């Protein structure tokens, strides 16, 4: 196939959107597909997995490049002549890509990965929630098909009036993230540095931003025999250092083998944020053989079975979170059983398998594109933004 990938985030920015785009590109190359990538200007490599990368003008928002519409999007699609346009976490750049695909008669598949309305709530912008939902509805209903990573994300999109939504999860590198790393010397040295007195290491790995609710981990301060480890970077770093105290180990942003060793060095993984549409770090923790504690909201609801491979707590409830950590910190055998169950859970979730699912979704979108469609209409402020299909 010929696939044009338009993404709102790409290297060197590292997050869930970038990671999923990189993995599918690698698998496109393995399959023999042809692809091209369009992304915001952030110093991306000229190519990835053998495919060219084109950058669009961008502006910075909270250390994140936001791609701006450009005539080059339609020109690139017209020249490349893809079979399908894959739009990752569409916003300004992605929305233009979907419209350009419509004008050219090319099928488009929108990948929902960011809970924009949830972020607006978290950042105390309640007045913008309705607008963000209308924008999400307009963008996704302009595509031939929307893929969402979890049951909660599908429900949220359908409540917002988005049509033609299907489930497409995420793969995980079960060889790169592996319990065997725990016994290797570099990991043992890291554990010795972080837990010199044999402390139970409880860790968060991910972006440090308000919507991740990492400050909830302050409720774990003072737990006897427990040390908190934070891996990642972002705009919340200064505030979190103050809230979590000097006893918390901040390792900064890690990648590759260092990231895998950080997972393997932990005893328990905690993800406190309630606005995850999926929760890729939960899968990486499970692949590493760790029990997971996460809120009963968003993507983790599909990824964690309470009492089997981890615990779920009520969103924002620091008391429940602390109780779950205390249960696991005091029971080595329980941690081992849950870690093994989590590992088994993700063994078949390879990126190769998820890419084949994605190709099947492309086929469905291409078939839909060939069917008669009512014209797309949208006007700002309208609650009924999309014509019937």
GULO-654569 format. One line per 5 residues: their letters; for each residue x, y, z of N, C-alpha, C. Coordinates in pm, whole numbers, plus 50000, padded with zeros to 5 digits. Layout:
GULO-654569
a) X/Y/Z/X/Y/Z/X/Y/Z ~ ...
***
This chain:
GULO-654569
xxxxx) 50083/49881/50000/50000/50000/50000/50087/50124/50000 ~ 50028/50234/49958/50091/50366/49967/50016/50443/50074 ~ 50089/50483/50179/50025/50541/50298/50090/50675/50330 ~ 50009/50779/50339/50057/50909/50384/50022/50922/50531 ~ 50123/50944/50614/50104/50957/50759/50120/51104/50796
xxxxx) 50012/51162/50845/50016/51301/50894/50002/51295/51045 ~ 50102/51340/51117/50103/51327/51262/50125/51462/51329 ~ 50056/51483/51440/50073/51608/51515/50196/51604/51603 ~ 50263/51490/51610/50384/51478/51692/50478/51378/51628 ~ 50606/51413/51625/50706/51321/51572/50840/51353/51635
xxxxx) 50937/51268/51607/51071/51288/51662/51123/51428/51630 ~ 51197/51489/51723/51253/51434/51847/51158/51435/51966 ~ 51035/51487/51950/50938/51481/52058/50900/51336/52084 ~ 50906/51295/52209/50876/51156/52244/50750/51151/52329 ~ 50649/51084/52280/50524/51063/52354/50451/50946/52289
xxxxx) 50329/50920/52333/50255/50807/52280/50226/50817/52132 ~ 50197/50938/52085/50167/50957/51942/50291/50927/51859 ~ 50404/50985/51898/50529/50962/51825/50565/50813/51824 ~ 50555/50750/51940/50593/50609/51950/50510/50522/51857 ~ 50378/50541/51857/50293/50457/51772/50320/50482/51624
xxxxx) 50346/50608/51587/50378/50638/51447/50508/50569/51407 ~ 50609/50577/51492/50738/50512/51460/50722/50361/51444 ~ 50644/50299/51533/50629/50153/51525/50555/50112/51398 ~ 50450/50184/51360/50379/50141/51238/50465/50166/51114 ~ 50545/50273/51116/50634/50297/51002/50734/50183/50987
xxxxx) 50788/50137/51098/50882/50025/51093/50816/49900/51037 ~ 50691/49878/51073/50620/49761/51022/50574/49778/50879 ~ 50544/49901/50837/50517/49926/50695/50639/49886/50613 ~ 50758/49924/50662/50881/49890/50590/50899/49739/50582 ~ 50870/49670/50691/50882/49524/50692/50785/49458/50594
xxxxx) 50668/49516/50580/50566/49462/50490/50593/49494/50343 ~ 50678/49593/50318/50703/49635/50181/50611/49745/50134 ~ 50540/49811/50227/50455/49924/50191/50541/50047/50162 ~ 50480/50147/50100/50547/50274/50076/50476/50380/50158 ~ 50550/50473/50215/50490/50572/50303/50565/50704/50295
xxxxx) 50497/50808/50339/50557/50940/50355/50500/50999/50483 ~ 50578/51080/50553/50537/51136/50682/50536/51288/50673 ~ 50430/51349/50726/50423/51493/50743/50402/51523/50890 ~ 50485/51613/50946/50482/51640/51089/50519/51786/51115 ~ 50486/51839/51234/50525/51976/51268/50678/51992/51270
xxxxx) 50722/52111/51236/50865/52141/51233/50920/52143/51376 ~ 50998/52039/51408/51058/52031/51541/51199/51974/51535 ~ 51258/51976/51415/51390/51918/51400/51386/51769/51377 ~ 51281/51722/51308/51267/51578/51281/51376/51530/51187 ~ 51407/51399/51189/51501/51345/51091/51444/51356/50951
xxxxx) 51531/51358/50851/51485/51370/50712/51411/51247/50665 ~ 51434/51134/50732/51364/51011/50697/51355/50923/50820 ~ 51263/50829/50814/51250/50731/50923/51204/50599/50863 ~ 51272/50493/50901/51243/50358/50849/51250/50354/50697 ~ 51329/50446/50640/51342/50450/50495/51240/50537/50425
xxxxx) 51151/50602/50500/51046/50685/50441/51078/50833/50463 ~ 51053/50917/50363/51082/51060/50379/50990/51127/50481 ~ 51045/51226/50551/50970/51304/50649/50967/51449/50604 ~ 50848/51505/50588/50831/51645/50549/50779/51722/50670 ~ 50837/51839/50697/50795/51918/50812/50707/52035/50769
xxxxx) 50608/52065/50854/50519/52179/50832/50551/52288/50933 ~ 50521/52413/50903/50545/52520/51001/50474/52488/51133 ~ 50535/52532/51244/50480/52501/51375/50508/52614/51473 ~ 50425/52620/51576/50452/52710/51687/50457/52627/51814 ~ 50525/52678/51916/50542/52603/52040/50434/52637/52140
xxxxx) 50375/52533/52202/50279/52551/52310/50315/52454/52422 ~ 50351/52510/52539/50390/52427/52654/50495/52324/52614 ~ 50599/52371/52550/50712/52288/52507/50672/52184/52402 ~ 50559/52204/52336/50511/52107/52238/50488/52177/52105 ~ 50547/52128/51994/50527/52192/51864/50388/52164/51808
xxxxx) 50315/52267/51771/50181/52254/51713/50189/52287/51564 ~ 50161/52187/51481/50169/52207/51337/50061/52299/51284 ~ 50097/52383/51189/50004/52479/51130/49968/52436/50987 ~ 49847/52468/50945/49808/52434/50808/49902/52497/50705 ~ 49925/52424/50599/50014/52472/50493/49971/52414/50359
xxxxx) 49983/52490/50251/49946/52437/50119/50028/52313/50081 ~ 50141/52294/50147/50226/52179/50114/50159/52046/50144 ~ 50060/52046/50234/49992/51921/50269/49921/51865/50146 ~ 49836/51947/50084/49763/51897/49966/49860/51869/49851 ~ 49961/51953/49836/50057/51932/49728/50131/51799/49747
xxxxx) 50167/51768/49871/50236/51642/49898/50147/51523/49869 ~ 50021/51530/49911/49928/51420/49885/49905/51403/49736 ~ 49893/51514/49665/49870/51508/49521/49989/51443/49450 ~ 50111/51474/49496/50230/51418/49433/50252/51271/49472 ~ 50228/51238/49600/50256/51102/49648/50148/51003/49604
xxxxx) 50025/51052/49591/49911/50968/49548/49895/50844/49637 ~ 49867/50867/49764/49852/50752/49855/49720/50679/49835 ~ 49714/50555/49882/49588/50483/49886/49504/50529/50005 ~ 49572/50570/50110/49503/50610/50232/49587/50713/50307 ~ 49519/50802/50379/49587/50901/50464/49561/50864/50609
xxxxx) 49668/50838/50682/49663/50804/50824/49693/50931/50902 ~ 49598/50976/50985/49613/51102/51057/49618/51073/51206 ~ 49735/51095/51265/49757/51061/51406/49725/51178/51496 ~ 49627/51158/51587/49587/51258/51685/49559/51393/51620 ~ 49466/51399/51522/49451/51519/51440/49409/51644/51517
xxxxx) 49478/51753/51482/49439/51886/51528/49446/51978/51407 ~ 49524/52083/51409/49527/52176/51297/49584/52113/51170 ~ 49704/52056/51182/49769/51995/51066/49689/51875/51017 ~ 49648/51790/51110/49572/51671/51074/49438/51704/51011 ~ 49370/51806/51065/49240/51845/51008/49257/51889/50863
xxxxx) 49364/51963/50835/49387/52002/50697/49415/51881/50610 ~ 49489/51783/50665/49517/51663/50589/49392/51586/50553 ~ 49297/51578/50647/49170/51509/50620/49093/51581/50511 ~ 49087/51713/50519/49014/51789/50417/49081/51777/50280 ~ 49215/51778/50279/49287/51762/50152/49259/51624/50093
xxxxx) 49255/51523/50176/49224/51388/50128/49084/51382/50069 ~ 48988/51448/50133/48850/51451/50080/48848/51514/49941 ~ 48918/51627/49928/48917/51696/49798/48979/51610/49689 ~ 49076/51527/49727/49145/51444/49628/49081/51306/49613 ~ 48975/51279/49691/48907/51150/49681/48985/51035/49741
xxxxx) 49070/51066/49843/49153/50964/49908/49092/50928/50044 ~ 49090/50802/50078/49038/50758/50207/49126/50810/50320 ~ 49063/50846/50432/49139/50894/50548/49095/50820/50673 ~ 49193/50791/50759/49168/50723/50886/49227/50810/50996 ~ 49142/50855/51089/49186/50942/51199/49209/50858/51324
xxxxx) 49323/50875/51387/49358/50800/51507/49338/50890/51629 ~ 49242/50855/51712/49213/50934/51831/49308/50893/51942 ~ 49388/50988/51991/49487/50955/52093/49495/51057/52205 ~ 49428/51171/52192/49442/51276/52292/49305/51323/52339 ~ 49283/51317/52471/49157/51362/52530/49165/51513/52550
xxxxx) 49138/51589/52443/49152/51734/52449/49052/51795/52547 ~ 48929/51744/52547/48828/51797/52639/48869/51772/52784 ~ 48924/51654/52811/48971/51623/52946/49084/51715/52989 ~ 49174/51745/52897/49284/51835/52928/49231/51975/52958 ~ 49127/52018/52883/49069/52150/52907/49012/52158/53049
xxxxx) 48944/52050/53091/48892/52045/53229/49005/52053/53329 ~ 49108/51973/53307/49219/51965/53401/49290/52099/53415 ~ 49294/52177/53307/49361/52306/53310/49265/52420/53340 ~ 49149/52383/53401/49050/52481/53447/49001/52570/53334 ~ 48975/52510/53222/48921/52582/53106/48784/52522/53071
xxxxx) 48696/52519/53173/48565/52454/53156/48487/52514/53041 ~ 48502/52645/53018/48427/52710/52911/48470/52660/52773 ~ 48590/52598/52766/48639/52552/52636/48603/52406/52609 ~ 48547/52336/52708/48518/52194/52690/48420/52171/52577 ~ 48310/52247/52575/48211/52231/52469/48271/52259/52332
xxxxx) 48353/52363/52323/48415/52396/52195/48510/52285/52151 ~ 48591/52232/52244/48685/52127/52204/48611/52004/52156 ~ 48498/51971/52219/48421/51856/52173/48364/51879/52034 ~ 48320/52000/52006/48269/52028/51872/48380/52021/51768 ~ 48498/52069/51806/48611/52061/51713/48649/51916/51687
xxxxx) 48658/51835/51794/48690/51693/51778/48586/51625/51688 ~ 48458/51656/51712/48352/51596/51632/48367/51634/51485 ~ 48393/51760/51460/48406/51806/51322/48524/51740/51252 ~ 48637/51735/51319/48758/51677/51259/48738/51530/51229 ~ 48692/51455/51327/48683/51309/51310/48569/51268/51218
xxxxx) 48460/51343/51217/48353/51306/51126/48383/51342/50981 ~ 48487/51420/50960/48530/51447/50823/48612/51332/50767 ~ 48667/51248/50854/48744/51132/50810/48650/51018/50774 ~ 48701/50922/50697/48620/50806/50661/48603/50709/50777 ~ 48700/50708/50868/48695/50616/50979/48779/50672/51093
xxxxx) 48732/50656/51216/48809/50693/51334/48844/50567/51412 ~ 48968/50557/51454/49012/50445/51537/49046/50497/51676 ~ 48987/50435/51777/49011/50474/51916/49074/50357/51990 ~ 49159/50385/52090/49239/50278/52151/49174/50204/52268 ~ 49057/50248/52315/48998/50186/52433/48847/50201/52431
xxxxx) 48780/50121/52513/48634/50129/52521/48589/50264/52574 ~ 48663/50320/52669/48626/50451/52723/48642/50561/52619 ~ 48745/50552/52536/48765/50651/52431/48653/50642/52327 ~ 48612/50520/52292/48502/50504/52198/48375/50565/52255 ~ 48347/50538/52383/48227/50593/52447/48230/50745/52449
xxxxx) 48346/50804/52478/48358/50950/52480/48335/51009/52342 ~ 48391/50948/52240/48371/50997/52104/48225/50987/52062 ~ 48163/50876/52095/48022/50859/52057/47933/50958/52131 ~ 47965/50986/52258/47890/51090/52331/47907/51226/52266 ~ 48022/51248/52207/48049/51376/52141/47990/51383/52000
xxxxx) 47931/51272/51953/47867/51272/51822/47955/51228/51708 ~ 48066/51160/51738/48155/51110/51632/48100/50977/51581 ~ 48094/50963/51449/48044/50841/51387/48159/50752/51342 ~ 48125/50629/51305/48221/50537/51244/48349/50524/51326 ~ 48333/50483/51451/48447/50465/51541/48469/50315/51564
xxxxx) 48593/50272/51551/48628/50132/51575/48747/50124/51670 ~ 48761/50007/51731/48869/49987/51828/48998/49947/51758 ~ 49105/50017/51791/49240/49977/51748/49334/50012/51863 ~ 49391/49910/51926/49476/49931/52043/49617/49972/52006 ~ 49712/49932/52087/49852/49964/52063/49936/49839/52090
xxxxx) 50044/49826/52017/50135/49716/52041/50238/49753/52147 ~ 50315/49654/52187/50421/49679/52285/50539/49588/52251 ~ 50658/49638/52273/50780/49563/52246/50808/49469/52363 ~ 50760/49345/52352/50772/49251/52463/50913/49194/52478 ~ 50999/49217/52380/51138/49176/52394/51224/49288/52452
xxxxx) 51196/49411/52409/51270/49523/52465/51237/49548/52611 ~ 51108/49536/52646/51063/49549/52785/51043/49407/52837 ~ 51130/49364/52928/51129/49222/52965/51178/49204/53109 ~ 51115/49112/53185/51159/49089/53324/51303/49042/53337 ~ 51360/48980/53232/51497/48931/53243/51597/49043/53270
xxxxx) 51561/49167/53231/51651/49280/53251/51676/49306/53399 ~ 51585/49264/53483/51599/49289/53626/51724/49223/53683 ~ 51763/49108/53629/51879/49037/53680/52011/49080/53619 ~ 52007/49170/53518/52130/49213/53453/52203/49318/53536 ~ 52333/49322/53521/52416/49406/53607/52379/49555/53603
xxxxx) 52356/49616/53485/52321/49759/53486/52194/49788/53565 ~ 52095/49697/53557/51972/49717/53634/51998/49700/53783 ~ 52078/49601/53818/52111/49579/53959/52186/49699/54016 ~ 52272/49759/53936/52345/49877/53982/52249/49995/54002 ~ 52152/50008/53910/52052/50115/53924/51969/50094/54051
xxxxx) 51928/49969/54075/51850/49941/54196/51931/49971/54322 ~ 52058/49936/54319/52142/49961/54436/52153/50111/54465 ~ 52155/50190/54358/52164/50336/54376/52032/50393/54426 ~ 51919/50342/54373/51788/50396/54410/51736/50341/54541 ~ 51772/50217/54573/51721/50152/54694/51837/50092/54774
xxxxx) 51923/50176/54829/52042/50124/54897/52010/50042/55021 ~ 51890/50059/55076/51851/49984/55196/51740/49883/55164 ~ 51730/49845/55037/51632/49745/54999/51490/49796/54991 ~ 51473/49926/54970/51338/49983/54961/51260/49925/54843 ~ 51129/49926/54855/51041/49892/54744/51033/50014/54652
xxxxx) 51067/49996/54526/51069/50108/54432/50934/50118/54360 ~ 50868/50230/54381/50738/50258/54319/50760/50370/54220 ~ 50728/50347/54093/50766/50444/53991/50655/50488/53899 ~ 50671/50611/53850/50590/50667/53742/50683/50695/53626 ~ 50640/50662/53504/50717/50692/53383/50625/50760/53284
xxxxx) 50663/50877/53236/50581/50947/53139/50606/51096/53141 ~ 50526/51168/53066/50539/51313/53057/50496/51377/53188 ~ 50566/51481/53228/50534/51553/53350/50456/51679/53313 ~ 50324/51665/53312/50234/51774/53275/50110/51768/53363 ~ 50037/51878/53377/49923/51881/53470/49822/51770/53447
xxxxx) 49793/51737/53322/49690/51636/53294/49731/51496/53338 ~ 49860/51474/53366/49906/51343/53412/49883/51322/53562 ~ 49854/51430/53635/49820/51424/53778/49929/51357/53862 ~ 50053/51378/53824/50163/51314/53896/50173/51366/54039 ~ 50123/51487/54065/50128/51540/54201/50051/51453/54300
xxxxx) 49961/51368/54251/49888/51277/54340/49984/51183/54414 ~ 50101/51161/54357/50199/51073/54420/50255/51132/54548 ~ 50228/51260/54575/50271/51320/54701/50208/51247/54819 ~ 50094/51181/54795/50029/51105/54901/50107/50982/54943 ~ 50211/50947/54869/50294/50831/54904/50413/50870/54990
xxxxx) 50433/51000/55012/50547/51044/55092/50535/50990/55235 ~ 50649/50950/55289/50651/50903/55427/50618/50756/55444 ~ 50592/50684/55334/50564/50541/55346/50693/50467/55382 ~ 50688/50393/55487/50808/50324/55536/50852/50217/55436 ~ 50981/50216/55402/51036/50114/55314/51000/50132/55168
xxxxx) 50946/50250/55131/50907/50276/54992/50983/50398/54942 ~ 51037/50388/54819/51097/50505/54757/51031/50529/54623 ~ 50996/50654/54598/50929/50693/54475/51032/50731/54369 ~ 51010/50682/54246/51098/50710/54132/51014/50770/54021 ~ 51058/50882/53964/50988/50949/53855/51081/50957/53735
xxxxx) 51033/50905/53622/51109/50908/53497/51031/50990/53396 ~ 51094/51093/53341/51027/51177/53243/51061/51322/53263 ~ 51004/51407/53177/51029/51550/53183/50905/51621/53132 ~ 50898/51750/53153/50785/51827/53107/50765/51951/53189 ~ 50663/52030/53157/50644/52161/53223/50616/52154/53372
xxxxx) 50571/52039/53423/50540/52027/53566/50660/51990/53652 ~ 50775/51972/53591/50892/51926/53666/50924/52013/53788 ~ 50934/52146/53778/50970/52226/53897/50870/52208/54010 ~ 50740/52212/53977/50639/52198/54081/50642/52059/54146 ~ 50667/51956/54064/50670/51821/54118/50790/51798/54208
xxxxx) 50902/51857/54173/51019/51844/54262/50988/51900/54400 ~ 50915/52011/54402/50879/52071/54530/50776/51987/54605 ~ 50676/51934/54532/50568/51858/54596/50613/51720/54643 ~ 50698/51654/54566/50735/51516/54598/50857/51506/54688 ~ 50932/51615/54702/51040/51619/54800/51171/51559/54752
xxxxx) 51275/51585/54828/51409/51540/54793/51424/51389/54801 ~ 51336/51322/54874/51346/51177/54886/51303/51105/54758 ~ 51236/51176/54666/51195/51118/54538/51310/51125/54439 ~ 51334/51015/54368/51440/51011/54267/51383/51053/54132 ~ 51433/51161/54075/51394/51208/53943/51505/51169/53845
xxxxx) 51475/51081/53751/51576/51031/53658/51576/51104/53525 ~ 51480/51195/53503/51475/51267/53376/51417/51180/53264 ~ 51426/51231/53144/51374/51159/53028/51472/51050/52985 ~ 51423/50929/52968/51505/50816/52926/51445/50753/52801 ~ 51528/50683/52727/51480/50613/52608/51561/50487/52585
xxxxx) 51512/50403/52495/51584/50283/52456/51613/50190/52572 ~ 51737/50142/52577/51777/50045/52679/51769/50104/52820 ~ 51800/50234/52833/51792/50297/52965/51649/50298/53018 ~ 51554/50325/52930/51414/50324/52971/51370/50185/53013 ~ 51406/50085/52933/51370/49946/52966/51429/49905/53100
xxxxx) 51554/49948/53129/51616/49914/53258/51545/49985/53374 ~ 51498/50107/53348/51426/50180/53453/51299/50106/53492 ~ 51224/50058/53392/51106/49976/53423/51147/49854/53505 ~ 51249/49782/53456/51290/49657/53520/51339/49678/53663 ~ 51390/49798/53693/51440/49825/53827/51328/49847/53928
xxxxx) 51209/49878/53880/51096/49908/53969/51036/49780/54026 ~ 50959/49797/54134/50880/49688/54192/50731/49706/54161 ~ 50688/49831/54153/50547/49864/54129/50542/49984/54035 ~ 50448/49978/53938/50430/50092/53848/50299/50161/53879 ~ 50303/50294/53888/50182/50373/53915/50163/50475/53805
xxxxx) 50040/50478/53751/50006/50586/53657/49883/50657/53712 ~ 49896/50779/53763/49786/50844/53834/49684/50918/53748 ~ 49717/50950/53621/49631/51036/53540/49504/50967/53492 ~ 49393/51041/53496/49263/50985/53457/49227/51011/53312 ~ 49308/51086/53238/49271/51128/53103/49347/51053/52994
xxxxx) 49395/50933/53023/49465/50854/52923/49364/50786/52830 ~ 49375/50813/52701/49287/50742/52607/49329/50596/52593 ~ 49455/50566/52623/49502/50428/52620/49587/50398/52744 ~ 49712/50437/52743/49802/50409/52856/49913/50316/52815 ~ 49994/50360/52718/50100/50274/52666/50201/50235/52774
xxxxx) 50227/50325/52868/50323/50291/52972/50272/50177/53061 ~ 50140/50163/53070/50084/50049/53145/50124/49918/53077 ~ 50114/49914/52943/50154/49793/52871/50304/49769/52884 ~ 50384/49875/52879/50528/49857/52893/50564/49805/53032 ~ 50492/49852/53133/50514/49802/53268/50475/49655/53279
xxxxx) 50362/49617/53221/50321/49477/53222/50424/49390/53148 ~ 50471/49438/53033/50571/49362/52959/50698/49343/53042 ~ 50726/49439/53131/50844/49433/53217/50820/49348/53341 ~ 50699/49294/53355/50670/49207/53469/50634/49280/53595 ~ 50573/49399/53582/50538/49479/53700/50386/49481/53722
xxxxx) 50343/49477/53849/50204/49506/53878/50178/49655/53857 ~ 50056/49689/53816/50024/49828/53780/49910/49879/53868 ~ 49925/50003/53915/49819/50073/53987/49781/50194/53903 ~ 49653/50207/53871/49606/50313/53782/49464/50352/53819 ~ 49417/50468/53773/49280/50509/53804/49176/50428/53727
xxxxx) 49059/50416/53786/48948/50348/53720/48883/50446/53622 ~ 48956/50479/53517/48910/50575/53418/48999/50565/53295 ~ 48943/50597/53179/49022/50600/53057/49072/50463/53016 ~ 49183/50463/52943/49239/50342/52887/49275/50234/52987 ~ 49329/50269/53106/49369/50165/53201/49256/50070/53242
xxxxx) 49131/50112/53229/49020/50023/53264/49024/49896/53179 ~ 49068/49910/53053/49079/49794/52964/49209/49717/52985 ~ 49307/49778/53050/49442/49720/53056/49476/49655/53188 ~ 49402/49687/53294/49432/49635/53427/49311/49560/53481 ~ 49331/49436/53523/49227/49359/53590/49256/49361/53739
xxxxx) 49174/49434/53817/49202/49448/53960/49213/49313/54031 ~ 49317/49300/54111/49340/49177/54185/49413/49071/54107 ~ 49428/49090/53974/49498/48991/53891/49635/49041/53848 ~ 49639/49159/53784/49767/49214/53740/49791/49355/53792 ~ 49712/49396/53890/49728/49528/53948/49604/49570/54023
xxxxx) 49592/49701/54048/49476/49757/54117/49431/49884/54045 ~ 49302/49912/54052/49246/50037/54005/49192/50115/54125 ~ 49215/50247/54125/49163/50331/54233/49074/50439/54173 ~ 48990/50497/54256/48902/50603/54208/48987/50725/54169 ~ 48960/50783/54054/49042/50896/54007/49056/51005/54113
xxxxx) 49180/51045/54135/49208/51154/54227/49209/51115/54374 ~ 49183/50989/54406/49174/50944/54545/49311/50900/54596 ~ 49380/50990/54663/49515/50961/54712/49516/50855/54821 ~ 49406/50844/54896/49399/50744/55004/49394/50603/54945 ~ 49309/50583/54842/49302/50453/54776/49435/50418/54708
xxxxx) 49497/50517/54647/49626/50494/54583/49729/50448/54684 ~ 49735/50516/54798/49833/50479/54902/49806/50339/54955 ~ 49677/50303/54971/49643/50171/55021/49686/50062/54924 ~ 49668/50086/54794/49709/49988/54694/49860/49970/54695 ~ 49933/50081/54705/50080/50073/54710/50122/49998/54836
xxxxx) 50058/50025/54949/50094/49957/55074/50073/49806/55063 ~ 49963/49765/54997/49936/49622/54980/50047/49554/54902 ~ 50089/49615/54793/50192/49555/54709/50331/49566/54771 ~ 50357/49677/54839/50490/49696/54898/50517/49593/55007 ~ 50412/49544/55071/50430/49450/55183/50423/49304/55141
xxxxx) 50403/49277/55013/50381/49138/54970/50460/49108/54843 ~ 50581/49058/54860/50667/49027/54746/50605/48921/54655 ~ 50543/48819/54713/50483/48712/54633/50367/48764/54549 ~ 50287/48853/54606/50175/48911/54530/50227/48993/54413 ~ 50333/49069/54435/50391/49146/54325/50438/49054/54214
xxxxx) 50500/48944/54251/50549/48850/54150/50435/48788/54071 ~ 50327/48748/54140/50213/48688/54070/50147/48787/53976 ~ 50126/48909/54023/50063/49010/53939/50152/49049/53821 ~ 50283/49058/53847/50374/49090/53739/50374/48986/53630 ~ 50370/48859/53669/50365/48750/53571/50235/48753/53493
xxxxx) 50123/48781/53561/49994/48789/53493/49991/48904/53393 ~ 50050/49016/53431/50056/49129/53339/50140/49099/53216 ~ 50251/49029/53237/50337/48990/53125/50261/48900/53028 ~ 50190/48800/53081/50113/48711/52994/50006/48788/52916 ~ 49952/48889/52978/49844/48966/52915/49887/49034/52786
xxxxx) 50011/49077/52777/50054/49157/52662/50136/49080/52559 ~ 50161/48951/52582/50252/48877/52495/50210/48877/52349 ~ 50082/48878/52320/50036/48876/52181/50012/49014/52123 ~ 50035/49117/52201/50009/49253/52154/50132/49311/52087 ~ 50179/49246/51984/50297/49293/51912/50257/49401/51812
xxxxx) 50353/49486/51777/50325/49589/51679/50300/49530/51541 ~ 50360/49416/51511/50334/49350/51383/50186/49311/51373 ~ 50131/49253/51480/49991/49214/51479/49900/49336/51472 ~ 49934/49442/51547/49852/49563/51545/49857/49633/51410 ~ 49972/49624/51341/49982/49684/51208/49893/49612/51108
xxxxx) 49885/49479/51118/49796/49405/51030/49650/49444/51054 ~ 49614/49466/51180/49479/49515/51210/49457/49651/51146 ~ 49559/49735/51154/49549/49869/51097/49528/49863/50946 ~ 49601/49777/50878/49585/49763/50733/49443/49721/50699 ~ 49384/49633/50780/49245/49591/50757/49150/49711/50774
xxxxx) 49177/49797/50871/49095/49917/50888/49111/50011/50768 ~ 49232/50021/50716/49250/50101/50594/49159/50050/50482 ~ 49153/49918/50467/49069/49861/50363/48923/49898/50383 ~ 48877/49897/50509/48739/49936/50537/48715/50083/50502 ~ 48813/50169/50532/48798/50311/50499/48797/50333/50348
xxxxx) 48878/50258/50276/48881/50272/50130/48749/50226/50069 ~ 48690/50122/50125/48559/50077/50078/48453/50183/50106 ~ 48459/50241/50228/48365/50346/50265/48378/50466/50172 ~ 48500/50500/50135/48523/50615/50046/48456/50595/49911 ~ 48444/50469/49867/48384/50443/49736/48232/50446/49739
xxxxx) 48173/50449/49863/48028/50454/49874/47979/50597/49864 ~ 47852/50618/49821/47798/50755/49816/47798/50818/49954 ~ 47835/50944/49962/47844/51014/50091/47773/51147/50082 ~ 47704/51182/50191/47643/51315/50197/47754/51418/50213 ~ 47735/51541/50168/47839/51643/50179/47868/51678/50324
xxxxx) 47993/51710/50350/48036/51748/50485/48007/51895/50508 ~ 47944/51923/50621/47914/52063/50655/47945/52085/50802 ~ 48002/52199/50832/48024/52236/50970/48030/52386/50981 ~ 47970/52437/51086/47983/52580/51115/48010/52595/51264 ~ 48094/52685/51300/48134/52703/51439/48013/52730/51528
xxxxx) 48013/52665/51644/47907/52688/51741/47787/52599/51723 ~ 47781/52525/51615/47667/52438/51591/47679/52311/51673 ~ 47567/52265/51729/47566/52139/51803/47537/52022/51709 ~ 47486/52052/51594/47462/51946/51497/47552/51971/51377 ~ 47673/51920/51385/47778/51966/51295/47799/51877/51174
xxxx) 47744/51757/51173/47780/51664/51068/47656/51611/51001 ~ 47657/51611/50870/47545/51556/50795/47541/51405/50810 ~ 47424/51348/50786/47411/51202/50795/47492/51137/50687 ~ 47537/51014/50717/47619/50941/50619/47533/50842/50545
***
